[in-house]
């Protein structure tokens, strides 16, 4: 097939800010997790679908299946929808406090209210 490009789980994106490997970034309607350390405006591979362990708001408890959002100001995942962008769902429950959570990324970042 001449139109097929790639599976799409990991894609090259231009980093909108400096990221360490394993840190998330919002790039337009895409949310991804950097696979390597990358500087702002540099292209690198980001995981956009699949299951990742990502930094979360520590003072939150997550339940399995809860919708998860990206807080682009704090640069962390959260279960608070207000002013944040939906990135997936919690695959596992996460305790309060805890630094990370396990998220099934949905591939397309959805702004709150969309």
Biopython code that builds the backbone (N, CA, C, O; Angstrom):
import numpy as np
from Bio.PDB.StructureBuilder import StructureBuilder

atoms = [
    (1, "UNK", "N", (0.849, -1.174, 0.000)),
    (1, "UNK", "CA", (0.000, 0.000, 0.000)),
    (1, "UNK", "C", (0.899, 1.243, 0.000)),
    (1, "UNK", "O", (1.771, 1.379, 0.858)),
    (2, "UNK", "N", (0.691, 2.117, -0.931)),
    (2, "UNK", "CA", (1.537, 3.303, -1.063)),
    (2, "UNK", "C", (1.166, 4.420, -0.109)),
    (2, "UNK", "O", (1.957, 5.344, 0.080)),
    (3, "UNK", "N", (-0.008, 4.368, 0.496)),
    (3, "UNK", "CA", (-0.427, 5.451, 1.383)),
    (3, "UNK", "C", (-0.067, 5.204, 2.838)),
    (3, "UNK", "O", (-0.113, 6.133, 3.646)),
    (4, "UNK", "N", (0.287, 3.989, 3.188)),
    (4, "UNK", "CA", (0.621, 3.649, 4.571)),
    (4, "UNK", "C", (1.985, 4.230, 4.930)),
    (4, "UNK", "O", (2.944, 4.073, 4.175)),
    (5, "UNK", "N", (2.080, 4.908, 6.092)),
    (5, "UNK", "CA", (3.326, 5.532, 6.520)),
    (5, "UNK", "C", (3.976, 4.759, 7.657)),
    (5, "UNK", "O", (5.153, 4.409, 7.571)),
    (6, "UNK", "N", (3.221, 4.483, 8.734)),
    (6, "UNK", "CA", (3.762, 3.797, 9.908)),
    (6, "UNK", "C", (2.629, 3.425, 10.847)),
    (6, "UNK", "O", (1.511, 3.911, 10.673)),
    (7, "UNK", "N", (2.886, 2.563, 11.856)),
    (7, "UNK", "CA", (1.822, 2.185, 12.796)),
    (7, "UNK", "C", (1.277, 3.380, 13.590)),
    (7, "UNK", "O", (0.071, 3.453, 13.828)),
    (8, "UNK", "N", (2.133, 4.307, 14.001)),
    (8, "UNK", "CA", (1.662, 5.526, 14.646)),
    (8, "UNK", "C", (1.657, 5.543, 16.153)),
    (8, "UNK", "O", (1.192, 6.522, 16.737)),
    (9, "UNK", "N", (2.148, 4.517, 16.814)),
    (9, "UNK", "CA", (2.208, 4.539, 18.281)),
    (9, "UNK", "C", (3.282, 5.507, 18.770)),
    (9, "UNK", "O", (3.110, 6.174, 19.790)),
    (10, "UNK", "N", (4.386, 5.578, 18.036)),
    (10, "UNK", "CA", (5.488, 6.493, 18.319)),
    (10, "UNK", "C", (5.694, 7.325, 17.068)),
    (10, "UNK", "O", (5.863, 6.786, 15.974)),
    (11, "UNK", "N", (5.680, 8.656, 17.235)),
    (11, "UNK", "CA", (5.791, 9.547, 16.076)),
    (11, "UNK", "C", (6.782, 10.673, 16.369)),
    (11, "UNK", "O", (6.991, 11.041, 17.525)),
    (12, "UNK", "N", (7.387, 11.216, 15.313)),
    (12, "UNK", "CA", (8.270, 12.364, 15.510)),
    (12, "UNK", "C", (7.439, 13.643, 15.681)),
    (12, "UNK", "O", (6.557, 13.938, 14.874)),
    (13, "UNK", "N", (7.737, 14.386, 16.737)),
    (13, "UNK", "CA", (7.071, 15.662, 17.005)),
    (13, "UNK", "C", (8.128, 16.703, 17.362)),
    (13, "UNK", "O", (9.211, 16.366, 17.839)),
    (14, "UNK", "N", (7.802, 17.958, 17.127)),
    (14, "UNK", "CA", (8.664, 19.060, 17.547)),
    (14, "UNK", "C", (8.301, 19.389, 18.995)),
    (14, "UNK", "O", (7.157, 19.736, 19.289)),
    (15, "UNK", "N", (9.265, 19.279, 19.885)),
    (15, "UNK", "CA", (9.009, 19.525, 21.306)),
    (15, "UNK", "C", (8.611, 20.988, 21.531)),
    (15, "UNK", "O", (9.307, 21.896, 21.078)),
    (16, "UNK", "N", (7.489, 21.217, 22.232)),
    (16, "UNK", "CA", (7.042, 22.583, 22.490)),
    (16, "UNK", "C", (7.759, 23.221, 23.685)),
    (16, "UNK", "O", (7.627, 24.421, 23.928)),
    (17, "UNK", "N", (8.503, 22.423, 24.412)),
    (17, "UNK", "CA", (9.310, 22.859, 25.559)),
    (17, "UNK", "C", (10.296, 21.733, 25.869)),
    (17, "UNK", "O", (10.113, 20.607, 25.405)),
    (18, "UNK", "N", (11.328, 22.022, 26.640)),
    (18, "UNK", "CA", (12.306, 20.998, 27.001)),
    (18, "UNK", "C", (11.605, 19.846, 27.711)),
    (18, "UNK", "O", (10.749, 20.066, 28.568)),
    (19, "UNK", "N", (11.972, 18.607, 27.348)),
    (19, "UNK", "CA", (11.402, 17.420, 27.975)),
    (19, "UNK", "C", (12.510, 16.417, 28.239)),
    (19, "UNK", "O", (13.434, 16.264, 27.440)),
    (20, "UNK", "N", (12.404, 15.741, 29.363)),
    (20, "UNK", "CA", (13.258, 14.598, 29.646)),
    (20, "UNK", "C", (12.545, 13.350, 29.157)),
    (20, "UNK", "O", (11.323, 13.344, 29.009)),
    (21, "UNK", "N", (13.292, 12.316, 28.913)),
    (21, "UNK", "CA", (12.695, 11.043, 28.522)),
    (21, "UNK", "C", (11.652, 10.637, 29.568)),
    (21, "UNK", "O", (11.937, 10.613, 30.765)),
    (22, "UNK", "N", (10.440, 10.318, 29.097)),
    (22, "UNK", "CA", (9.364, 9.927, 30.005)),
    (22, "UNK", "C", (8.447, 11.067, 30.415)),
    (22, "UNK", "O", (7.459, 10.839, 31.113)),
    (23, "UNK", "N", (8.751, 12.286, 29.997)),
    (23, "UNK", "CA", (7.890, 13.421, 30.329)),
    (23, "UNK", "C", (6.933, 13.707, 29.177)),
    (23, "UNK", "O", (7.270, 13.509, 28.010)),
    (24, "UNK", "N", (5.744, 14.172, 29.520)),
    (24, "UNK", "CA", (4.711, 14.447, 28.538)),
    (24, "UNK", "C", (4.807, 15.833, 27.932)),
    (24, "UNK", "O", (5.438, 16.736, 28.482)),
    (25, "UNK", "N", (4.157, 15.979, 26.773)),
    (25, "UNK", "CA", (4.098, 17.269, 26.094)),
    (25, "UNK", "C", (2.842, 17.330, 25.236)),
    (25, "UNK", "O", (2.435, 16.338, 24.630)),
    (26, "UNK", "N", (2.246, 18.492, 25.197)),
    (26, "UNK", "CA", (1.070, 18.744, 24.373)),
    (26, "UNK", "C", (1.519, 19.484, 23.123)),
    (26, "UNK", "O", (2.067, 20.583, 23.203)),
    (27, "UNK", "N", (1.280, 18.868, 21.954)),
    (27, "UNK", "CA", (1.671, 19.440, 20.664)),
    (27, "UNK", "C", (0.399, 19.560, 19.836)),
    (27, "UNK", "O", (0.002, 18.613, 19.158)),
    (28, "UNK", "N", (-0.233, 20.713, 19.892)),
    (28, "UNK", "CA", (-1.508, 20.897, 19.209)),
    (28, "UNK", "C", (-2.530, 19.922, 19.747)),
    (28, "UNK", "O", (-2.809, 19.905, 20.946)),
    (29, "UNK", "N", (-3.098, 19.098, 18.854)),
    (29, "UNK", "CA", (-4.101, 18.109, 19.264)),
    (29, "UNK", "C", (-3.472, 16.756, 19.585)),
    (29, "UNK", "O", (-4.186, 15.768, 19.754)),
    (30, "UNK", "N", (-2.144, 16.702, 19.669)),
    (30, "UNK", "CA", (-1.456, 15.460, 20.015)),
    (30, "UNK", "C", (-0.819, 15.594, 21.394)),
    (30, "UNK", "O", (-0.252, 16.632, 21.733)),
    (31, "UNK", "N", (-0.922, 14.534, 22.174)),
    (31, "UNK", "CA", (-0.201, 14.460, 23.440)),
    (31, "UNK", "C", (0.722, 13.273, 23.343)),
    (31, "UNK", "O", (0.319, 12.187, 22.927)),
    (32, "UNK", "N", (1.968, 13.486, 23.732)),
    (32, "UNK", "CA", (2.909, 12.388, 23.692)),
    (32, "UNK", "C", (3.879, 12.414, 24.846)),
    (32, "UNK", "O", (4.016, 13.414, 25.550)),
    (33, "UNK", "N", (4.549, 11.296, 25.024)),
    (33, "UNK", "CA", (5.568, 11.152, 26.055)),
    (33, "UNK", "C", (6.905, 10.986, 25.351)),
    (33, "UNK", "O", (7.069, 10.099, 24.513)),
    (34, "UNK", "N", (7.861, 11.846, 25.695)),
    (34, "UNK", "CA", (9.166, 11.829, 25.053)),
    (34, "UNK", "C", (9.876, 10.502, 25.293)),
    (34, "UNK", "O", (9.871, 9.977, 26.406)),
    (35, "UNK", "N", (10.487, 9.966, 24.238)),
    (35, "UNK", "CA", (11.240, 8.716, 24.366)),
    (35, "UNK", "C", (12.711, 8.982, 24.683)),
    (35, "UNK", "O", (13.440, 8.068, 25.069)),
    (36, "UNK", "N", (13.145, 10.226, 24.522)),
    (36, "UNK", "CA", (14.520, 10.650, 24.814)),
    (36, "UNK", "C", (14.473, 12.062, 25.389)),
    (36, "UNK", "O", (13.439, 12.725, 25.309)),
    (37, "UNK", "N", (15.567, 12.526, 25.963)),
    (37, "UNK", "CA", (15.652, 13.926, 26.357)),
    (37, "UNK", "C", (15.624, 14.781, 25.095)),
    (37, "UNK", "O", (16.304, 14.473, 24.116)),
    (38, "UNK", "N", (14.835, 15.858, 25.120)),
    (38, "UNK", "CA", (14.715, 16.692, 23.928)),
    (38, "UNK", "C", (14.550, 18.154, 24.350)),
    (38, "UNK", "O", (13.863, 18.459, 25.325)),
    (39, "UNK", "N", (15.190, 19.047, 23.600)),
    (39, "UNK", "CA", (15.098, 20.476, 23.859)),
    (39, "UNK", "C", (13.930, 21.083, 23.090)),
    (39, "UNK", "O", (13.479, 20.525, 22.089)),
    (40, "UNK", "N", (13.448, 22.221, 23.561)),
    (40, "UNK", "CA", (12.395, 22.985, 22.916)),
    (40, "UNK", "C", (12.739, 23.189, 21.436)),
    (40, "UNK", "O", (13.879, 23.508, 21.099)),
    (41, "UNK", "N", (11.764, 23.008, 20.572)),
    (41, "UNK", "CA", (11.833, 23.182, 19.114)),
    (41, "UNK", "C", (12.652, 22.119, 18.382)),
    (41, "UNK", "O", (12.901, 22.256, 17.184)),
    (42, "UNK", "N", (13.070, 21.077, 19.072)),
    (42, "UNK", "CA", (13.825, 19.995, 18.439)),
    (42, "UNK", "C", (12.885, 18.808, 18.218)),
    (42, "UNK", "O", (12.047, 18.512, 19.070)),
    (43, "UNK", "N", (13.023, 18.132, 17.083)),
    (43, "UNK", "CA", (12.190, 16.972, 16.780)),
    (43, "UNK", "C", (12.720, 15.731, 17.500)),
    (43, "UNK", "O", (13.926, 15.488, 17.545)),
    (44, "UNK", "N", (11.795, 14.958, 18.058)),
    (44, "UNK", "CA", (12.137, 13.697, 18.718)),
    (44, "UNK", "C", (10.917, 12.795, 18.658)),
    (44, "UNK", "O", (9.816, 13.247, 18.342)),
    (45, "UNK", "N", (11.113, 11.524, 18.961)),
    (45, "UNK", "CA", (10.001, 10.585, 18.991)),
    (45, "UNK", "C", (9.227, 10.704, 20.295)),
    (45, "UNK", "O", (9.806, 10.816, 21.375)),
    (46, "UNK", "N", (7.889, 10.677, 20.168)),
    (46, "UNK", "CA", (6.971, 10.724, 21.305)),
    (46, "UNK", "C", (5.985, 9.567, 21.178)),
    (46, "UNK", "O", (5.488, 9.279, 20.089)),
    (47, "UNK", "N", (5.712, 8.918, 22.284)),
    (47, "UNK", "CA", (4.683, 7.877, 22.339)),
    (47, "UNK", "C", (3.333, 8.571, 22.422)),
    (47, "UNK", "O", (3.108, 9.365, 23.335)),
    (48, "UNK", "N", (2.415, 8.284, 21.476)),
    (48, "UNK", "CA", (1.103, 8.940, 21.522)),
    (48, "UNK", "C", (-0.040, 7.973, 21.807)),
    (48, "UNK", "O", (-1.137, 8.410, 22.157)),
    (49, "UNK", "N", (0.187, 6.685, 21.669)),
    (49, "UNK", "CA", (-0.819, 5.699, 22.061)),
    (49, "UNK", "C", (-0.122, 4.568, 22.804)),
    (49, "UNK", "O", (1.057, 4.287, 22.589)),
    (50, "UNK", "N", (-0.871, 3.941, 23.667)),
    (50, "UNK", "CA", (-0.319, 2.862, 24.468)),
    (50, "UNK", "C", (-0.421, 3.198, 25.947)),
    (50, "UNK", "O", (-1.122, 4.132, 26.339)),
    (51, "UNK", "N", (0.274, 2.438, 26.749)),
    (51, "UNK", "CA", (0.218, 2.601, 28.199)),
    (51, "UNK", "C", (1.552, 3.147, 28.692)),
    (51, "UNK", "O", (2.609, 2.596, 28.383)),
    (52, "UNK", "N", (1.499, 4.234, 29.461)),
    (52, "UNK", "CA", (2.707, 4.869, 29.991)),
    (52, "UNK", "C", (2.546, 5.151, 31.479)),
    (52, "UNK", "O", (1.433, 5.311, 31.980)),
    (53, "UNK", "N", (3.657, 5.209, 32.163)),
    (53, "UNK", "CA", (3.692, 5.707, 33.541)),
    (53, "UNK", "C", (4.182, 7.137, 33.433)),
    (53, "UNK", "O", (5.243, 7.399, 32.866)),
    (54, "UNK", "N", (3.399, 8.065, 33.983)),
    (54, "UNK", "CA", (3.672, 9.489, 33.788)),
    (54, "UNK", "C", (3.510, 10.253, 35.098)),
    (54, "UNK", "O", (2.775, 9.835, 35.992)),
    (55, "UNK", "N", (4.207, 11.375, 35.191)),
    (55, "UNK", "CA", (4.097, 12.249, 36.361)),
    (55, "UNK", "C", (2.656, 12.710, 36.511)),
    (55, "UNK", "O", (1.999, 13.085, 35.539)),
    (56, "UNK", "N", (2.172, 12.674, 37.774)),
    (56, "UNK", "CA", (0.805, 13.119, 38.049)),
    (56, "UNK", "C", (0.792, 14.093, 39.211)),
    (56, "UNK", "O", (1.780, 14.234, 39.931)),
    (57, "UNK", "N", (-0.325, 14.754, 39.383)),
    (57, "UNK", "CA", (-0.527, 15.586, 40.553)),
    (57, "UNK", "C", (-0.490, 14.672, 41.768)),
    (57, "UNK", "O", (-1.359, 13.813, 41.920)),
    (58, "UNK", "N", (0.491, 14.840, 42.625)),
    (58, "UNK", "CA", (0.723, 13.909, 43.732)),
    (58, "UNK", "C", (-0.474, 13.805, 44.672)),
    (58, "UNK", "O", (-0.805, 12.711, 45.130)),
    (59, "UNK", "N", (-1.117, 14.911, 44.961)),
    (59, "UNK", "CA", (-2.197, 14.943, 45.956)),
    (59, "UNK", "C", (-3.543, 14.523, 45.379)),
    (59, "UNK", "O", (-4.583, 15.049, 45.778)),
    (60, "UNK", "N", (-3.528, 13.581, 44.444)),
    (60, "UNK", "CA", (-4.775, 13.050, 43.879)),
    (60, "UNK", "C", (-4.769, 11.532, 43.966)),
    (60, "UNK", "O", (-3.733, 10.883, 43.815)),
    (61, "UNK", "N", (-5.946, 10.988, 44.211)),
    (61, "UNK", "CA", (-6.150, 9.541, 44.082)),
    (61, "UNK", "C", (-6.874, 9.323, 42.759)),
    (61, "UNK", "O", (-7.850, 10.012, 42.461)),
    (62, "UNK", "N", (-6.402, 8.373, 41.973)),
    (62, "UNK", "CA", (-7.053, 8.027, 40.721)),
    (62, "UNK", "C", (-7.711, 6.673, 40.862)),
    (62, "UNK", "O", (-7.175, 5.782, 41.521)),
    (63, "UNK", "N", (-8.869, 6.513, 40.248)),
    (63, "UNK", "CA", (-9.511, 5.207, 40.182)),
    (63, "UNK", "C", (-9.283, 4.622, 38.791)),
    (63, "UNK", "O", (-9.123, 5.357, 37.817)),
    (64, "UNK", "N", (-9.269, 3.319, 38.711)),
    (64, "UNK", "CA", (-9.080, 2.671, 37.417)),
    (64, "UNK", "C", (-10.191, 3.095, 36.463)),
    (64, "UNK", "O", (-11.369, 3.056, 36.817)),
    (65, "UNK", "N", (-9.816, 3.494, 35.269)),
    (65, "UNK", "CA", (-10.785, 3.914, 34.261)),
    (65, "UNK", "C", (-11.144, 5.388, 34.293)),
    (65, "UNK", "O", (-11.875, 5.857, 33.420)),
    (66, "UNK", "N", (-10.648, 6.137, 35.283)),
    (66, "UNK", "CA", (-10.950, 7.573, 35.375)),
    (66, "UNK", "C", (-10.327, 8.310, 34.190)),
    (66, "UNK", "O", (-9.220, 7.981, 33.763)),
    (67, "UNK", "N", (-11.038, 9.305, 33.663)),
    (67, "UNK", "CA", (-10.481, 10.134, 32.604)),
    (67, "UNK", "C", (-9.297, 10.916, 33.157)),
    (67, "UNK", "O", (-9.337, 11.411, 34.283)),
    (68, "UNK", "N", (-8.244, 11.021, 32.353)),
    (68, "UNK", "CA", (-7.034, 11.717, 32.773)),
    (68, "UNK", "C", (-6.754, 12.851, 31.784)),
    (68, "UNK", "O", (-6.955, 12.714, 30.577)),
    (69, "UNK", "N", (-6.291, 13.959, 32.327)),
    (69, "UNK", "CA", (-6.082, 15.189, 31.580)),
    (69, "UNK", "C", (-4.635, 15.651, 31.729)),
    (69, "UNK", "O", (-3.933, 15.234, 32.650)),
    (70, "UNK", "N", (-4.202, 16.508, 30.824)),
    (70, "UNK", "CA", (-2.872, 17.098, 30.895)),
    (70, "UNK", "C", (-3.001, 18.542, 31.347)),
    (70, "UNK", "O", (-3.706, 19.334, 30.723)),
    (71, "UNK", "N", (-2.316, 18.884, 32.437)),
    (71, "UNK", "CA", (-2.227, 20.255, 32.925)),
    (71, "UNK", "C", (-0.980, 20.843, 32.279)),
    (71, "UNK", "O", (0.135, 20.584, 32.731)),
    (72, "UNK", "N", (-1.161, 21.625, 31.233)),
    (72, "UNK", "CA", (-0.030, 22.148, 30.468)),
    (72, "UNK", "C", (0.715, 23.242, 31.203)),
    (72, "UNK", "O", (1.816, 23.605, 30.791)),
    (73, "UNK", "N", (0.157, 23.781, 32.278)),
    (73, "UNK", "CA", (0.865, 24.758, 33.096)),
    (73, "UNK", "C", (1.804, 24.047, 34.065)),
    (73, "UNK", "O", (2.981, 24.391, 34.165)),
    (74, "UNK", "N", (1.276, 23.053, 34.776)),
    (74, "UNK", "CA", (2.083, 22.291, 35.744)),
    (74, "UNK", "C", (2.912, 21.205, 35.064)),
    (74, "UNK", "O", (3.830, 20.654, 35.671)),
    (75, "UNK", "N", (2.590, 20.896, 33.802)),
    (75, "UNK", "CA", (3.273, 19.847, 33.025)),
    (75, "UNK", "C", (3.175, 18.487, 33.718)),
    (75, "UNK", "O", (4.173, 17.796, 33.922)),
    (76, "UNK", "N", (1.920, 18.123, 34.077)),
    (76, "UNK", "CA", (1.670, 16.831, 34.718)),
    (76, "UNK", "C", (0.240, 16.380, 34.437)),
    (76, "UNK", "O", (-0.626, 17.179, 34.084)),
    (77, "UNK", "N", (0.020, 15.083, 34.603)),
    (77, "UNK", "CA", (-1.315, 14.506, 34.412)),
    (77, "UNK", "C", (-2.152, 14.755, 35.659)),
    (77, "UNK", "O", (-1.633, 14.854, 36.771)),
    (78, "UNK", "N", (-3.464, 14.853, 35.443)),
    (78, "UNK", "CA", (-4.391, 15.162, 36.518)),
    (78, "UNK", "C", (-5.755, 14.543, 36.218)),
    (78, "UNK", "O", (-6.055, 14.208, 35.072)),
    (79, "UNK", "N", (-6.572, 14.395, 37.252)),
    (79, "UNK", "CA", (-7.945, 13.944, 37.025)),
    (79, "UNK", "C", (-8.919, 15.125, 37.002)),
    (79, "UNK", "O", (-10.134, 14.928, 36.992)),
    (80, "UNK", "N", (-8.395, 16.331, 36.994)),
    (80, "UNK", "CA", (-9.206, 17.556, 36.953)),
    (80, "UNK", "C", (-9.370, 17.990, 35.500)),
    (80, "UNK", "O", (-8.384, 18.226, 34.802)),
    (81, "UNK", "N", (-10.616, 18.094, 35.048)),
    (81, "UNK", "CA", (-10.875, 18.440, 33.647)),
    (81, "UNK", "C", (-10.799, 19.938, 33.372)),
    (81, "UNK", "O", (-10.424, 20.339, 32.271)),
    (82, "UNK", "N", (-11.143, 20.764, 34.342)),
    (82, "UNK", "CA", (-11.231, 22.207, 34.140)),
    (82, "UNK", "C", (-9.921, 22.784, 33.613)),
    (82, "UNK", "O", (-8.873, 22.646, 34.243)),
    (83, "UNK", "N", (-9.993, 23.430, 32.456)),
    (83, "UNK", "CA", (-8.861, 24.100, 31.804)),
    (83, "UNK", "C", (-7.740, 23.164, 31.388)),
    (83, "UNK", "O", (-6.629, 23.618, 31.115)),
    (84, "UNK", "N", (-8.010, 21.874, 31.334)),
    (84, "UNK", "CA", (-6.992, 20.895, 30.952)),
    (84, "UNK", "C", (-7.442, 20.116, 29.718)),
    (84, "UNK", "O", (-8.575, 20.274, 29.263)),
    (85, "UNK", "N", (-6.565, 19.282, 29.180)),
    (85, "UNK", "CA", (-6.809, 18.561, 27.945)),
    (85, "UNK", "C", (-6.819, 17.059, 28.205)),
    (85, "UNK", "O", (-5.870, 16.518, 28.773)),
    (86, "UNK", "N", (-7.892, 16.386, 27.788)),
    (86, "UNK", "CA", (-8.011, 14.938, 28.009)),
    (86, "UNK", "C", (-6.972, 14.191, 27.183)),
    (86, "UNK", "O", (-6.837, 14.418, 25.981)),
    (87, "UNK", "N", (-6.230, 13.285, 27.854)),
    (87, "UNK", "CA", (-5.185, 12.524, 27.168)),
    (87, "UNK", "C", (-5.425, 11.020, 27.211)),
    (87, "UNK", "O", (-4.780, 10.281, 26.467)),
    (88, "UNK", "N", (-6.331, 10.549, 28.058)),
    (88, "UNK", "CA", (-6.576, 9.118, 28.148)),
    (88, "UNK", "C", (-7.328, 8.754, 29.408)),
    (88, "UNK", "O", (-8.124, 9.538, 29.926)),
    (89, "UNK", "N", (-7.063, 7.546, 29.897)),
    (89, "UNK", "CA", (-7.737, 7.044, 31.095)),
    (89, "UNK", "C", (-6.724, 6.308, 31.969)),
    (89, "UNK", "O", (-5.750, 5.736, 31.481)),
    (90, "UNK", "N", (-6.984, 6.341, 33.266)),
    (90, "UNK", "CA", (-6.119, 5.638, 34.211)),
    (90, "UNK", "C", (-6.281, 4.136, 34.012)),
    (90, "UNK", "O", (-7.389, 3.608, 34.106)),
    (91, "UNK", "N", (-5.190, 3.461, 33.741)),
    (91, "UNK", "CA", (-5.243, 2.016, 33.593)),
    (91, "UNK", "C", (-5.248, 1.334, 34.960)),
    (91, "UNK", "O", (-5.851, 0.276, 35.146)),
    (92, "UNK", "N", (-4.562, 1.967, 35.905)),
    (92, "UNK", "CA", (-4.499, 1.458, 37.273)),
    (92, "UNK", "C", (-4.889, 2.559, 38.241)),
    (92, "UNK", "O", (-4.742, 3.742, 37.935)),
    (93, "UNK", "N", (-5.379, 2.176, 39.395)),
    (93, "UNK", "CA", (-5.640, 3.148, 40.453)),
    (93, "UNK", "C", (-4.294, 3.719, 40.922)),
    (93, "UNK", "O", (-3.273, 3.035, 40.866)),
    (94, "UNK", "N", (-4.303, 4.954, 41.375)),
    (94, "UNK", "CA", (-3.104, 5.596, 41.916)),
    (94, "UNK", "C", (-3.459, 6.232, 43.250)),
    (94, "UNK", "O", (-4.517, 6.847, 43.391)),
    (95, "UNK", "N", (-2.591, 6.087, 44.209)),
    (95, "UNK", "CA", (-2.844, 6.568, 45.564)),
    (95, "UNK", "C", (-2.580, 8.061, 45.691)),
    (95, "UNK", "O", (-1.896, 8.662, 44.862)),
    (96, "UNK", "N", (-3.131, 8.641, 46.739)),
    (96, "UNK", "CA", (-2.825, 9.997, 47.174)),
    (96, "UNK", "C", (-2.061, 9.855, 48.485)),
    (96, "UNK", "O", (-2.636, 9.389, 49.468)),
    (97, "UNK", "N", (-0.792, 10.237, 48.538)),
    (97, "UNK", "CA", (0.027, 10.829, 47.484)),
    (97, "UNK", "C", (0.746, 9.769, 46.662)),
    (97, "UNK", "O", (1.023, 8.670, 47.144)),
    (98, "UNK", "N", (1.041, 10.116, 45.421)),
    (98, "UNK", "CA", (1.918, 9.320, 44.560)),
    (98, "UNK", "C", (2.390, 10.222, 43.438)),
    (98, "UNK", "O", (1.654, 11.096, 42.982)),
    (99, "UNK", "N", (3.613, 10.009, 42.998)),
    (99, "UNK", "CA", (4.231, 10.886, 42.008)),
    (99, "UNK", "C", (3.858, 10.542, 40.583)),
    (99, "UNK", "O", (3.924, 11.400, 39.702)),
    (100, "UNK", "N", (3.460, 9.282, 40.335)),
    (100, "UNK", "CA", (3.175, 8.848, 38.972)),
    (100, "UNK", "C", (1.865, 8.071, 38.903)),
    (100, "UNK", "O", (1.355, 7.579, 39.910)),
    (101, "UNK", "N", (1.340, 7.979, 37.692)),
    (101, "UNK", "CA", (0.151, 7.183, 37.430)),
    (101, "UNK", "C", (0.304, 6.464, 36.103)),
    (101, "UNK", "O", (1.085, 6.882, 35.249)),
    (102, "UNK", "N", (-0.439, 5.385, 35.933)),
    (102, "UNK", "CA", (-0.394, 4.596, 34.703)),
    (102, "UNK", "C", (-1.587, 4.977, 33.836)),
    (102, "UNK", "O", (-2.738, 4.832, 34.247)),
    (103, "UNK", "N", (-1.303, 5.461, 32.641)),
    (103, "UNK", "CA", (-2.332, 6.010, 31.763)),
    (103, "UNK", "C", (-2.330, 5.300, 30.422)),
    (103, "UNK", "O", (-1.275, 5.066, 29.833)),
    (104, "UNK", "N", (-3.517, 4.958, 29.944)),
    (104, "UNK", "CA", (-3.707, 4.474, 28.564)),
    (104, "UNK", "C", (-3.968, 5.711, 27.723)),
    (104, "UNK", "O", (-5.048, 6.297, 27.793)),
    (105, "UNK", "N", (-2.972, 6.113, 26.920)),
    (105, "UNK", "CA", (-3.106, 7.305, 26.080)),
    (105, "UNK", "C", (-4.093, 7.044, 24.960)),
    (105, "UNK", "O", (-4.134, 5.950, 24.398)),
    (106, "UNK", "N", (-4.904, 8.071, 24.633)),
    (106, "UNK", "CA", (-5.928, 7.889, 23.615)),
    (106, "UNK", "C", (-5.514, 8.354, 22.230)),
    (106, "UNK", "O", (-6.287, 8.209, 21.284)),
    (107, "UNK", "N", (-4.306, 8.913, 22.080)),
    (107, "UNK", "CA", (-3.815, 9.297, 20.757)),
    (107, "UNK", "C", (-4.160, 10.699, 20.327)),
    (107, "UNK", "O", (-3.346, 11.351, 19.673)),
    (108, "UNK", "N", (-5.327, 11.185, 20.665)),
    (108, "UNK", "CA", (-5.732, 12.555, 20.315)),
    (108, "UNK", "C", (-6.078, 13.281, 21.609)),
    (108, "UNK", "O", (-6.915, 12.825, 22.388)),
    (109, "UNK", "N", (-5.425, 14.409, 21.822)),
    (109, "UNK", "CA", (-5.694, 15.229, 22.991)),
    (109, "UNK", "C", (-6.975, 16.020, 22.750)),
    (109, "UNK", "O", (-7.121, 16.668, 21.713)),
    (110, "UNK", "N", (-7.897, 15.970, 23.700)),
    (110, "UNK", "CA", (-9.184, 16.620, 23.538)),
    (110, "UNK", "C", (-9.356, 17.737, 24.568)),
    (110, "UNK", "O", (-9.419, 17.457, 25.765)),
    (111, "UNK", "N", (-9.432, 18.997, 24.127)),
    (111, "UNK", "CA", (-9.624, 20.085, 25.072)),
    (111, "UNK", "C", (-10.926, 19.912, 25.853)),
    (111, "UNK", "O", (-11.901, 19.380, 25.322)),
    (112, "UNK", "N", (-10.947, 20.353, 27.097)),
    (112, "UNK", "CA", (-12.144, 20.285, 27.912)),
    (112, "UNK", "C", (-13.280, 21.001, 27.197)),
    (112, "UNK", "O", (-13.095, 22.100, 26.674)),
    (113, "UNK", "N", (-14.443, 20.388, 27.173)),
    (113, "UNK", "CA", (-15.602, 20.983, 26.535)),
    (113, "UNK", "C", (-15.753, 20.600, 25.070)),
    (113, "UNK", "O", (-16.744, 20.954, 24.430)),
    (114, "UNK", "N", (-14.768, 19.875, 24.537)),
    (114, "UNK", "CA", (-14.860, 19.499, 23.116)),
    (114, "UNK", "C", (-15.608, 18.200, 22.948)),
    (114, "UNK", "O", (-15.782, 17.728, 21.824)),
]
sb = StructureBuilder()
sb.init_structure("model")
sb.init_model(0)
sb.init_chain("A")
sb.init_seg("    ")
for serial, (resi, resn, name, xyz) in enumerate(atoms, 1):
    if name == "N":
        sb.init_residue(resn, " ", resi, " ")
    sb.init_atom(name, np.array(xyz, "f"), 0.0, 1.0, " ", f" {name:<3s}", serial, name[0])
structure = sb.get_structure()
